[in-house]
């Protein structure tokens, strides 16, 4: 640990001598959403009472992977809305089986909207 601090101090001193400021590796909040942001959503089950289906997804560059954990006794449809560059909207949908935990990869990235439908079929 001491040798690492010494190396970092020497690097900082070298940058200071050249008039450059060192780049710090710190997490700063800028208000911008990162390209890999993780989103979460849940919805109540019809049965059993008090249980939920939970989903999460990230903003991928090429695909979107939706992770689900369905605690419900019924399957639930999950619908993703995407927007093309020309403004045209289109949907992709899949069904999360009852009492299952898994994931589904969708061939599009950055969904505009993600919904957990109350029915067990896609529209």
ZAMIPA-9943 format. One record per residue: residue number from 1; residue in one letter; chain; x, y negated, z negated of N, C-alpha, C in turn. Coordinates in nm, 2 decimals, always signed. Layout:
N
<rec num="NUM" residuo="A" cadena="A" n_u="X" n_v="Y" n_w="Z" ca_u="X" ca_v="Y" ca_w="Z" c_u="X" c_v="Y" c_w="Z"/>
...
END
This chain:
123
<rec num="1" residuo="X" cadena="A" n_u="+0.08" n_v="+0.12" n_w="+0.00" ca_u="+0.00" ca_v="+0.00" ca_w="+0.00" c_u="+0.09" c_v="-0.13" c_w="+0.00"/>
<rec num="2" residuo="X" cadena="A" n_u="+0.20" n_v="-0.13" n_w="-0.08" ca_u="+0.28" ca_v="-0.24" ca_w="-0.09" c_u="+0.35" c_v="-0.27" c_w="+0.05"/>
<rec num="3" residuo="X" cadena="A" n_u="+0.39" n_v="-0.16" n_w="+0.12" ca_u="+0.46" ca_v="-0.18" ca_w="+0.25" c_u="+0.36" c_v="-0.24" c_w="+0.35"/>
<rec num="4" residuo="X" cadena="A" n_u="+0.24" n_v="-0.20" n_w="+0.34" ca_u="+0.14" ca_v="-0.25" ca_w="+0.44" c_u="+0.12" c_v="-0.40" c_w="+0.41"/>
<rec num="5" residuo="X" cadena="A" n_u="+0.11" n_v="-0.44" n_w="+0.28" ca_u="+0.09" ca_v="-0.58" ca_w="+0.25" c_u="+0.21" c_v="-0.66" c_w="+0.29"/>
<rec num="6" residuo="X" cadena="A" n_u="+0.33" n_v="-0.60" n_w="+0.28" ca_u="+0.45" ca_v="-0.67" ca_w="+0.32" c_u="+0.45" c_v="-0.69" c_w="+0.48"/>
<rec num="7" residuo="X" cadena="A" n_u="+0.41" n_v="-0.59" n_w="+0.55" ca_u="+0.40" ca_v="-0.60" ca_w="+0.70" c_u="+0.30" c_v="-0.71" c_w="+0.73"/>
<rec num="8" residuo="X" cadena="A" n_u="+0.18" n_v="-0.71" n_w="+0.67" ca_u="+0.08" ca_v="-0.81" ca_w="+0.70" c_u="+0.13" c_v="-0.95" c_w="+0.67"/>
<rec num="9" residuo="X" cadena="A" n_u="+0.20" n_v="-0.96" n_w="+0.55" ca_u="+0.25" ca_v="-1.09" ca_w="+0.52" c_u="+0.36" c_v="-1.14" c_w="+0.62"/>
<rec num="10" residuo="X" cadena="A" n_u="+0.44" n_v="-1.05" n_w="+0.66" ca_u="+0.54" ca_v="-1.08" ca_w="+0.76" c_u="+0.48" c_v="-1.12" c_w="+0.89"/>
<rec num="11" residuo="X" cadena="A" n_u="+0.38" n_v="-1.05" n_w="+0.93" ca_u="+0.31" ca_v="-1.09" ca_w="+1.05" c_u="+0.24" c_v="-1.22" c_w="+1.04"/>
<rec num="12" residuo="X" cadena="A" n_u="+0.18" n_v="-1.25" n_w="+0.93" ca_u="+0.12" ca_v="-1.38" ca_w="+0.90" c_u="+0.22" c_v="-1.49" c_w="+0.91"/>
<rec num="13" residuo="X" cadena="A" n_u="+0.33" n_v="-1.47" n_w="+0.85" ca_u="+0.44" ca_v="-1.57" ca_w="+0.84" c_u="+0.49" c_v="-1.59" c_w="+0.99"/>
<rec num="14" residuo="X" cadena="A" n_u="+0.51" n_v="-1.49" n_w="+1.06" ca_u="+0.55" ca_v="-1.50" ca_w="+1.20" c_u="+0.46" c_v="-1.58" c_w="+1.28"/>
<rec num="15" residuo="X" cadena="A" n_u="+0.33" n_v="-1.56" n_w="+1.27" ca_u="+0.23" ca_v="-1.64" ca_w="+1.34" c_u="+0.22" c_v="-1.78" c_w="+1.29"/>
<rec num="16" residuo="X" cadena="A" n_u="+0.24" n_v="-1.80" n_w="+1.16" ca_u="+0.24" ca_v="-1.94" ca_w="+1.11" c_u="+0.36" c_v="-2.02" c_w="+1.16"/>
<rec num="17" residuo="X" cadena="A" n_u="+0.47" n_v="-1.95" n_w="+1.18" ca_u="+0.59" ca_v="-2.02" ca_w="+1.23" c_u="+0.58" c_v="-2.05" c_w="+1.38"/>
<rec num="18" residuo="X" cadena="A" n_u="+0.50" n_v="-1.98" n_w="+1.45" ca_u="+0.47" ca_v="-2.01" ca_w="+1.59" c_u="+0.36" c_v="-2.10" c_w="+1.61"/>
<rec num="19" residuo="X" cadena="A" n_u="+0.29" n_v="-2.14" n_w="+1.50" ca_u="+0.18" ca_v="-2.23" ca_w="+1.52" c_u="+0.04" c_v="-2.17" c_w="+1.54"/>
<rec num="20" residuo="X" cadena="A" n_u="+0.04" n_v="-2.03" n_w="+1.54" ca_u="-0.08" ca_v="-1.96" ca_w="+1.57" c_u="-0.15" c_v="-1.92" c_w="+1.43"/>
<rec num="21" residuo="X" cadena="A" n_u="-0.27" n_v="-1.91" n_w="+1.43" ca_u="-0.34" ca_v="-1.86" ca_w="+1.31" c_u="-0.37" c_v="-1.72" c_w="+1.32"/>
<rec num="22" residuo="X" cadena="A" n_u="-0.35" n_v="-1.64" n_w="+1.21" ca_u="-0.37" ca_v="-1.50" ca_w="+1.22" c_u="-0.52" c_v="-1.47" c_w="+1.23"/>
<rec num="23" residuo="X" cadena="A" n_u="-0.55" n_v="-1.36" n_w="+1.30" ca_u="-0.69" ca_v="-1.31" ca_w="+1.32" c_u="-0.72" c_v="-1.22" c_w="+1.20"/>
<rec num="24" residuo="X" cadena="A" n_u="-0.82" n_v="-1.26" n_w="+1.13" ca_u="-0.86" ca_v="-1.18" ca_w="+1.01" c_u="-0.96" c_v="-1.07" c_w="+1.05"/>
<rec num="25" residuo="X" cadena="A" n_u="-0.95" n_v="-0.95" n_w="+1.00" ca_u="-1.05" ca_v="-0.85" ca_w="+1.02" c_u="-1.15" c_v="-0.85" c_w="+0.91"/>
<rec num="26" residuo="X" cadena="A" n_u="-1.25" n_v="-0.94" n_w="+0.93" ca_u="-1.36" ca_v="-0.95" ca_w="+0.83" c_u="-1.49" c_v="-0.95" c_w="+0.90"/>
<rec num="27" residuo="X" cadena="A" n_u="-1.59" n_v="-0.90" n_w="+0.82" ca_u="-1.73" ca_v="-0.90" ca_w="+0.88" c_u="-1.79" c_v="-1.03" c_w="+0.85"/>
<rec num="28" residuo="X" cadena="A" n_u="-1.82" n_v="-1.10" n_w="+0.96" ca_u="-1.89" ca_v="-1.23" ca_w="+0.94" c_u="-2.03" c_v="-1.23" c_w="+1.00"/>
<rec num="29" residuo="X" cadena="A" n_u="-2.12" n_v="-1.29" n_w="+0.94" ca_u="-2.26" ca_v="-1.30" ca_w="+0.99" c_u="-2.27" c_v="-1.42" c_w="+1.08"/>
<rec num="30" residuo="X" cadena="A" n_u="-2.30" n_v="-1.40" n_w="+1.21" ca_u="-2.31" ca_v="-1.51" ca_w="+1.30" c_u="-2.45" c_v="-1.53" c_w="+1.34"/>
<rec num="31" residuo="X" cadena="A" n_u="-2.55" n_v="-1.45" n_w="+1.30" ca_u="-2.68" ca_v="-1.46" ca_w="+1.35" c_u="-2.71" c_v="-1.39" c_w="+1.48"/>
<rec num="32" residuo="X" cadena="A" n_u="-2.60" n_v="-1.34" n_w="+1.55" ca_u="-2.62" ca_v="-1.27" ca_w="+1.67" c_u="-2.63" c_v="-1.12" c_w="+1.64"/>
<rec num="33" residuo="X" cadena="A" n_u="-2.71" n_v="-1.05" n_w="+1.72" ca_u="-2.73" ca_v="-0.90" ca_w="+1.71" c_u="-2.62" c_v="-0.84" c_w="+1.78"/>
<rec num="34" residuo="X" cadena="A" n_u="-2.55" n_v="-0.74" n_w="+1.72" ca_u="-2.44" ca_v="-0.67" ca_w="+1.79" c_u="-2.50" c_v="-0.57" c_w="+1.89"/>
<rec num="35" residuo="X" cadena="A" n_u="-2.42" n_v="-0.53" n_w="+1.99" ca_u="-2.47" ca_v="-0.44" ca_w="+2.09" c_u="-2.50" c_v="-0.30" c_w="+2.03"/>
<rec num="36" residuo="X" cadena="A" n_u="-2.46" n_v="-0.27" n_w="+1.92" ca_u="-2.48" ca_v="-0.14" ca_w="+1.86" c_u="-2.58" c_v="-0.15" c_w="+1.74"/>
<rec num="37" residuo="X" cadena="A" n_u="-2.66" n_v="-0.25" n_w="+1.73" ca_u="-2.75" ca_v="-0.26" ca_w="+1.61" c_u="-2.84" c_v="-0.14" c_w="+1.60"/>
<rec num="38" residuo="X" cadena="A" n_u="-2.87" n_v="-0.10" n_w="+1.47" ca_u="-2.95" ca_v="+0.01" ca_w="+1.44" c_u="-3.09" c_v="-0.05" c_w="+1.39"/>
<rec num="39" residuo="X" cadena="A" n_u="-3.19" n_v="+0.01" n_w="+1.45" ca_u="-3.33" ca_v="-0.03" ca_w="+1.41" c_u="-3.40" c_v="+0.09" c_w="+1.34"/>
<rec num="40" residuo="X" cadena="A" n_u="-3.49" n_v="+0.06" n_w="+1.25" ca_u="-3.57" ca_v="+0.16" ca_w="+1.18" c_u="-3.72" c_v="+0.13" c_w="+1.18"/>
<rec num="41" residuo="X" cadena="A" n_u="-3.80" n_v="+0.23" n_w="+1.18" ca_u="-3.94" ca_v="+0.21" ca_w="+1.18" c_u="-4.00" c_v="+0.34" c_w="+1.11"/>
<rec num="42" residuo="X" cadena="A" n_u="-4.11" n_v="+0.32" n_w="+1.05" ca_u="-4.18" ca_v="+0.44" ca_w="+0.99" c_u="-4.33" c_v="+0.42" c_w="+1.00"/>
<rec num="43" residuo="X" cadena="A" n_u="-4.41" n_v="+0.53" n_w="+0.99" ca_u="-4.55" ca_v="+0.52" ca_w="+0.99" c_u="-4.61" c_v="+0.63" c_w="+0.90"/>
<rec num="44" residuo="X" cadena="A" n_u="-4.72" n_v="+0.60" n_w="+0.84" ca_u="-4.78" ca_v="+0.69" ca_w="+0.75" c_u="-4.84" c_v="+0.81" c_w="+0.82"/>
<rec num="45" residuo="X" cadena="A" n_u="-4.84" n_v="+0.93" n_w="+0.75" ca_u="-4.90" ca_v="+1.05" ca_w="+0.81" c_u="-5.05" c_v="+1.05" c_w="+0.78"/>
<rec num="46" residuo="X" cadena="A" n_u="-5.13" n_v="+1.11" n_w="+0.86" ca_u="-5.27" ca_v="+1.14" ca_w="+0.83" c_u="-5.28" c_v="+1.25" c_w="+0.72"/>
<rec num="47" residuo="X" cadena="A" n_u="-5.19" n_v="+1.34" n_w="+0.73" ca_u="-5.17" ca_v="+1.44" ca_w="+0.62" c_u="-5.03" c_v="+1.50" c_w="+0.63"/>
<rec num="48" residuo="X" cadena="A" n_u="-4.97" n_v="+1.53" n_w="+0.53" ca_u="-5.02" ca_v="+1.51" ca_w="+0.39" c_u="-5.01" c_v="+1.37" c_w="+0.34"/>
<rec num="49" residuo="X" cadena="A" n_u="-5.10" n_v="+1.33" n_w="+0.25" ca_u="-5.11" ca_v="+1.20" ca_w="+0.20" c_u="-4.97" c_v="+1.15" c_w="+0.14"/>
<rec num="50" residuo="X" cadena="A" n_u="-4.93" n_v="+1.03" n_w="+0.17" ca_u="-4.81" ca_v="+0.98" ca_w="+0.11" c_u="-4.68" c_v="+1.01" c_w="+0.19"/>
<rec num="51" residuo="X" cadena="A" n_u="-4.69" n_v="+1.09" n_w="+0.29" ca_u="-4.57" ca_v="+1.12" ca_w="+0.37" c_u="-4.57" c_v="+1.03" c_w="+0.49"/>
<rec num="52" residuo="X" cadena="A" n_u="-4.45" n_v="+1.03" n_w="+0.56" ca_u="-4.43" ca_v="+0.94" ca_w="+0.67" c_u="-4.35" c_v="+1.01" c_w="+0.78"/>
<rec num="53" residuo="X" cadena="A" n_u="-4.35" n_v="+0.95" n_w="+0.90" ca_u="-4.26" ca_v="+0.98" ca_w="+1.01" c_u="-4.16" c_v="+0.86" c_w="+1.01"/>
<rec num="54" residuo="X" cadena="A" n_u="-4.03" n_v="+0.89" n_w="+1.01" ca_u="-3.93" ca_v="+0.79" ca_w="+1.02" c_u="-3.85" c_v="+0.80" c_w="+1.15"/>
<rec num="55" residuo="X" cadena="A" n_u="-3.82" n_v="+0.69" n_w="+1.21" ca_u="-3.74" ca_v="+0.69" ca_w="+1.33" c_u="-3.63" c_v="+0.58" c_w="+1.32"/>
<rec num="56" residuo="X" cadena="A" n_u="-3.53" n_v="+0.60" n_w="+1.39" ca_u="-3.42" ca_v="+0.50" ca_w="+1.41" c_u="-3.36" c_v="+0.51" c_w="+1.55"/>
<rec num="57" residuo="X" cadena="A" n_u="-3.31" n_v="+0.40" n_w="+1.60" ca_u="-3.25" ca_v="+0.40" ca_w="+1.73" c_u="-3.15" c_v="+0.28" c_w="+1.73"/>
<rec num="58" residuo="X" cadena="A" n_u="-3.05" n_v="+0.30" n_w="+1.82" ca_u="-2.95" ca_v="+0.19" ca_w="+1.84" c_u="-2.97" c_v="+0.13" c_w="+1.98"/>
<rec num="59" residuo="X" cadena="A" n_u="-2.91" n_v="+0.02" n_w="+2.00" ca_u="-2.91" ca_v="-0.05" ca_w="+2.13" c_u="-2.79" c_v="+0.00" c_w="+2.21"/>
<rec num="60" residuo="X" cadena="A" n_u="-2.80" n_v="+0.11" n_w="+2.28" ca_u="-2.69" ca_v="+0.16" ca_w="+2.36" c_u="-2.67" c_v="+0.08" c_w="+2.49"/>
<rec num="61" residuo="X" cadena="A" n_u="-2.56" n_v="+0.11" n_w="+2.55" ca_u="-2.53" ca_v="+0.04" ca_w="+2.68" c_u="-2.59" c_v="+0.11" c_w="+2.80"/>
<rec num="62" residuo="X" cadena="A" n_u="-2.61" n_v="+0.24" n_w="+2.79" ca_u="-2.66" ca_v="+0.32" ca_w="+2.90" c_u="-2.79" c_v="+0.39" c_w="+2.87"/>
<rec num="63" residuo="X" cadena="A" n_u="-2.79" n_v="+0.45" n_w="+2.75" ca_u="-2.90" ca_v="+0.53" ca_w="+2.70" c_u="-2.95" c_v="+0.48" c_w="+2.56"/>
<rec num="64" residuo="X" cadena="A" n_u="-3.06" n_v="+0.53" n_w="+2.52" ca_u="-3.11" ca_v="+0.50" ca_w="+2.38" c_u="-3.14" c_v="+0.64" c_w="+2.32"/>
<rec num="65" residuo="X" cadena="A" n_u="-3.08" n_v="+0.66" n_w="+2.20" ca_u="-3.11" ca_v="+0.78" ca_w="+2.13" c_u="-3.20" c_v="+0.75" c_w="+2.01"/>
<rec num="66" residuo="X" cadena="A" n_u="-3.31" n_v="+0.82" n_w="+2.01" ca_u="-3.41" ca_v="+0.80" ca_w="+1.90" c_u="-3.40" c_v="+0.92" c_w="+1.80"/>
<rec num="67" residuo="X" cadena="A" n_u="-3.37" n_v="+0.89" n_w="+1.68" ca_u="-3.36" ca_v="+0.99" ca_w="+1.58" c_u="-3.49" c_v="+0.99" c_w="+1.50"/>
<rec num="68" residuo="X" cadena="A" n_u="-3.55" n_v="+1.11" n_w="+1.48" ca_u="-3.68" ca_v="+1.11" ca_w="+1.41" c_u="-3.68" c_v="+1.22" c_w="+1.30"/>
<rec num="69" residuo="X" cadena="A" n_u="-3.76" n_v="+1.19" n_w="+1.20" ca_u="-3.78" ca_v="+1.29" ca_w="+1.09" c_u="-3.93" c_v="+1.28" c_w="+1.06"/>
<rec num="70" residuo="X" cadena="A" n_u="-4.00" n_v="+1.38" n_w="+1.11" ca_u="-4.15" ca_v="+1.38" ca_w="+1.10" c_u="-4.19" c_v="+1.47" c_w="+0.98"/>
<rec num="71" residuo="X" cadena="A" n_u="-4.23" n_v="+1.40" n_w="+0.88" ca_u="-4.28" ca_v="+1.48" ca_w="+0.76" c_u="-4.43" c_v="+1.51" c_w="+0.77"/>
<rec num="72" residuo="X" cadena="A" n_u="-4.49" n_v="+1.47" n_w="+0.88" ca_u="-4.64" ca_v="+1.49" ca_w="+0.90" c_u="-4.67" c_v="+1.63" c_w="+0.94"/>
<rec num="73" residuo="X" cadena="A" n_u="-4.80" n_v="+1.67" n_w="+0.91" ca_u="-4.85" ca_v="+1.80" ca_w="+0.96" c_u="-4.90" c_v="+1.79" c_w="+1.10"/>
<rec num="74" residuo="X" cadena="A" n_u="-4.88" n_v="+1.68" n_w="+1.17" ca_u="-4.92" ca_v="+1.66" ca_w="+1.31" c_u="-4.81" c_v="+1.60" c_w="+1.39"/>
<rec num="75" residuo="X" cadena="A" n_u="-4.80" n_v="+1.63" n_w="+1.51" ca_u="-4.70" ca_v="+1.57" ca_w="+1.60" c_u="-4.74" c_v="+1.43" c_w="+1.62"/>
<rec num="76" residuo="X" cadena="A" n_u="-4.64" n_v="+1.35" n_w="+1.65" ca_u="-4.66" ca_v="+1.20" ca_w="+1.68" c_u="-4.58" c_v="+1.16" c_w="+1.80"/>
<rec num="77" residuo="X" cadena="A" n_u="-4.65" n_v="+1.08" n_w="+1.89" ca_u="-4.59" ca_v="+1.03" ca_w="+2.01" c_u="-4.51" c_v="+0.91" c_w="+1.98"/>
<rec num="78" residuo="X" cadena="A" n_u="-4.39" n_v="+0.89" n_w="+2.04" ca_u="-4.31" ca_v="+0.77" ca_w="+2.02" c_u="-4.29" c_v="+0.71" c_w="+2.16"/>
<rec num="79" residuo="X" cadena="A" n_u="-4.33" n_v="+0.58" n_w="+2.17" ca_u="-4.32" ca_v="+0.52" ca_w="+2.30" c_u="-4.22" c_v="+0.40" c_w="+2.30"/>
<rec num="80" residuo="X" cadena="A" n_u="-4.14" n_v="+0.39" n_w="+2.40" ca_u="-4.04" ca_v="+0.29" ca_w="+2.41" c_u="-4.08" c_v="+0.20" c_w="+2.54"/>
<rec num="81" residuo="X" cadena="A" n_u="-4.08" n_v="+0.07" n_w="+2.52" ca_u="-4.10" ca_v="-0.02" ca_w="+2.63" c_u="-3.97" c_v="-0.08" c_w="+2.67"/>
<rec num="82" residuo="X" cadena="A" n_u="-3.94" n_v="-0.08" n_w="+2.80" ca_u="-3.82" ca_v="-0.14" ca_w="+2.86" c_u="-3.86" c_v="-0.25" c_w="+2.96"/>
<rec num="83" residuo="X" cadena="A" n_u="-3.77" n_v="-0.35" n_w="+2.98" ca_u="-3.79" ca_v="-0.45" ca_w="+3.07" c_u="-3.67" c_v="-0.45" c_w="+3.17"/>
<rec num="84" residuo="X" cadena="A" n_u="-3.71" n_v="-0.45" n_w="+3.30" ca_u="-3.61" ca_v="-0.45" ca_w="+3.41" c_u="-3.56" c_v="-0.60" c_w="+3.42"/>
<rec num="85" residuo="X" cadena="A" n_u="-3.45" n_v="-0.62" n_w="+3.49" ca_u="-3.40" ca_v="-0.75" ca_w="+3.52" c_u="-3.50" c_v="-0.84" c_w="+3.59"/>
<rec num="86" residuo="X" cadena="A" n_u="-3.59" n_v="-0.78" n_w="+3.67" ca_u="-3.69" ca_v="-0.87" ca_w="+3.74" c_u="-3.81" c_v="-0.90" c_w="+3.65"/>
<rec num="87" residuo="X" cadena="A" n_u="-3.81" n_v="-0.85" n_w="+3.53" ca_u="-3.92" ca_v="-0.88" ca_w="+3.44" c_u="-4.03" c_v="-0.77" c_w="+3.43"/>
<rec num="88" residuo="X" cadena="A" n_u="-4.02" n_v="-0.67" n_w="+3.52" ca_u="-4.11" ca_v="-0.56" ca_w="+3.52" c_u="-4.09" c_v="-0.47" c_w="+3.40"/>
<rec num="89" residuo="X" cadena="A" n_u="-4.21" n_v="-0.44" n_w="+3.33" ca_u="-4.20" ca_v="-0.36" ca_w="+3.21" c_u="-4.24" c_v="-0.21" c_w="+3.25"/>
<rec num="90" residuo="X" cadena="A" n_u="-4.18" n_v="-0.12" n_w="+3.18" ca_u="-4.21" ca_v="+0.02" ca_w="+3.20" c_u="-4.19" c_v="+0.10" c_w="+3.07"/>
<rec num="91" residuo="X" cadena="A" n_u="-4.26" n_v="+0.21" n_w="+3.05" ca_u="-4.25" ca_v="+0.28" ca_w="+2.92" c_u="-4.20" c_v="+0.42" c_w="+2.94"/>
<rec num="92" residuo="X" cadena="A" n_u="-4.13" n_v="+0.47" n_w="+2.84" ca_u="-4.09" ca_v="+0.61" ca_w="+2.82" c_u="-4.15" c_v="+0.66" c_w="+2.69"/>
<rec num="93" residuo="X" cadena="A" n_u="-4.19" n_v="+0.78" n_w="+2.69" ca_u="-4.26" ca_v="+0.84" ca_w="+2.58" c_u="-4.21" c_v="+0.98" c_w="+2.56"/>
<rec num="94" residuo="X" cadena="A" n_u="-4.21" n_v="+1.02" n_w="+2.43" ca_u="-4.19" ca_v="+1.16" ca_w="+2.39" c_u="-4.26" c_v="+1.20" c_w="+2.27"/>
<rec num="95" residuo="X" cadena="A" n_u="-4.27" n_v="+1.32" n_w="+2.24" ca_u="-4.35" ca_v="+1.37" ca_w="+2.12" c_u="-4.25" c_v="+1.43" c_w="+2.02"/>
<rec num="96" residuo="X" cadena="A" n_u="-4.27" n_v="+1.38" n_w="+1.89" ca_u="-4.19" ca_v="+1.43" ca_w="+1.78" c_u="-4.28" c_v="+1.54" c_w="+1.71"/>
<rec num="97" residuo="X" cadena="A" n_u="-4.24" n_v="+1.67" n_w="+1.72" ca_u="-4.32" ca_v="+1.78" ca_w="+1.66" c_u="-4.34" c_v="+1.76" c_w="+1.51"/>
<rec num="98" residuo="X" cadena="A" n_u="-4.45" n_v="+1.82" n_w="+1.46" ca_u="-4.48" ca_v="+1.82" ca_w="+1.32" c_u="-4.37" c_v="+1.89" c_w="+1.24"/>
<rec num="99" residuo="X" cadena="A" n_u="-4.33" n_v="+1.83" n_w="+1.13" ca_u="-4.24" ca_v="+1.89" ca_w="+1.03" c_u="-4.10" c_v="+1.91" c_w="+1.09"/>
<rec num="100" residuo="X" cadena="A" n_u="-4.06" n_v="+1.83" n_w="+1.19" ca_u="-3.93" ca_v="+1.85" ca_w="+1.25" c_u="-3.84" c_v="+1.72" c_w="+1.24"/>
<rec num="101" residuo="X" cadena="A" n_u="-3.71" n_v="+1.75" n_w="+1.23" ca_u="-3.61" ca_v="+1.64" ca_w="+1.23" c_u="-3.51" c_v="+1.67" c_w="+1.35"/>
<rec num="102" residuo="X" cadena="A" n_u="-3.50" n_v="+1.57" n_w="+1.44" ca_u="-3.42" ca_v="+1.59" ca_w="+1.55" c_u="-3.39" c_v="+1.45" c_w="+1.62"/>
<rec num="103" residuo="X" cadena="A" n_u="-3.35" n_v="+1.45" n_w="+1.75" ca_u="-3.33" ca_v="+1.33" ca_w="+1.82" c_u="-3.37" c_v="+1.35" c_w="+1.97"/>
<rec num="104" residuo="X" cadena="A" n_u="-3.39" n_v="+1.24" n_w="+2.04" ca_u="-3.42" ca_v="+1.25" ca_w="+2.18" c_u="-3.35" c_v="+1.13" c_w="+2.25"/>
<rec num="105" residuo="X" cadena="A" n_u="-3.27" n_v="+1.17" n_w="+2.35" ca_u="-3.20" ca_v="+1.07" ca_w="+2.43" c_u="-3.29" c_v="+1.02" c_w="+2.55"/>
<rec num="106" residuo="X" cadena="A" n_u="-3.30" n_v="+0.89" n_w="+2.56" ca_u="-3.38" ca_v="+0.83" ca_w="+2.67" c_u="-3.28" c_v="+0.77" c_w="+2.77"/>
<rec num="107" residuo="X" cadena="A" n_u="-3.31" n_v="+0.78" n_w="+2.90" ca_u="-3.21" ca_v="+0.74" ca_w="+3.00" c_u="-3.21" c_v="+0.59" c_w="+3.03"/>
<rec num="108" residuo="X" cadena="A" n_u="-3.26" n_v="+0.51" n_w="+2.94" ca_u="-3.26" ca_v="+0.36" ca_w="+2.96" c_u="-3.20" c_v="+0.31" c_w="+2.83"/>
<rec num="109" residuo="X" cadena="A" n_u="-3.15" n_v="+0.18" n_w="+2.83" ca_u="-3.09" ca_v="+0.12" ca_w="+2.71" c_u="-3.17" c_v="+0.00" c_w="+2.67"/>
<rec num="110" residuo="X" cadena="A" n_u="-3.15" n_v="-0.04" n_w="+2.55" ca_u="-3.21" ca_v="-0.17" ca_w="+2.49" c_u="-3.36" c_v="-0.18" c_w="+2.51"/>
<rec num="111" residuo="X" cadena="A" n_u="-3.43" n_v="-0.09" n_w="+2.44" ca_u="-3.58" ca_v="-0.11" ca_w="+2.45" c_u="-3.63" c_v="-0.24" c_w="+2.39"/>
<rec num="112" residuo="X" cadena="A" n_u="-3.73" n_v="-0.29" n_w="+2.46" ca_u="-3.79" ca_v="-0.42" ca_w="+2.42" c_u="-3.88" c_v="-0.40" c_w="+2.30"/>
<rec num="113" residuo="X" cadena="A" n_u="-3.95" n_v="-0.28" n_w="+2.29" ca_u="-4.04" ca_v="-0.25" ca_w="+2.19" c_u="-4.04" c_v="-0.10" c_w="+2.17"/>
<rec num="114" residuo="X" cadena="A" n_u="-4.05" n_v="-0.05" n_w="+2.04" ca_u="-4.06" ca_v="+0.09" ca_w="+2.01" c_u="-4.18" c_v="+0.11" c_w="+1.92"/>
<rec num="115" residuo="X" cadena="A" n_u="-4.27" n_v="+0.20" n_w="+1.95" ca_u="-4.40" ca_v="+0.22" ca_w="+1.88" c_u="-4.41" c_v="+0.37" c_w="+1.84"/>
<rec num="116" residuo="X" cadena="A" n_u="-4.46" n_v="+0.39" n_w="+1.72" ca_u="-4.50" ca_v="+0.53" ca_w="+1.68" c_u="-4.65" c_v="+0.53" c_w="+1.69"/>
<rec num="117" residuo="X" cadena="A" n_u="-4.70" n_v="+0.61" n_w="+1.79" ca_u="-4.84" ca_v="+0.62" ca_w="+1.81" c_u="-4.91" c_v="+0.71" c_w="+1.71"/>
<rec num="118" residuo="X" cadena="A" n_u="-5.04" n_v="+0.68" n_w="+1.69" ca_u="-5.12" ca_v="+0.76" ca_w="+1.60" c_u="-5.16" c_v="+0.89" c_w="+1.65"/>
<rec num="119" residuo="X" cadena="A" n_u="-5.14" n_v="+0.91" n_w="+1.78" ca_u="-5.18" ca_v="+1.04" ca_w="+1.85" c_u="-5.06" c_v="+1.13" c_w="+1.87"/>
<rec num="120" residuo="X" cadena="A" n_u="-5.09" n_v="+1.25" n_w="+1.91" ca_u="-4.98" ca_v="+1.35" ca_w="+1.93" c_u="-4.95" c_v="+1.37" c_w="+2.08"/>
<rec num="121" residuo="X" cadena="A" n_u="-5.00" n_v="+1.28" n_w="+2.17" ca_u="-4.97" ca_v="+1.29" ca_w="+2.31" c_u="-4.93" c_v="+1.16" c_w="+2.37"/>
<rec num="122" residuo="X" cadena="A" n_u="-4.85" n_v="+1.16" n_w="+2.47" ca_u="-4.81" ca_v="+1.04" ca_w="+2.54" c_u="-4.92" c_v="+0.99" c_w="+2.63"/>
<rec num="123" residuo="X" cadena="A" n_u="-4.94" n_v="+0.86" n_w="+2.65" ca_u="-5.04" ca_v="+0.81" ca_w="+2.74" c_u="-5.01" c_v="+0.84" c_w="+2.88"/>
END
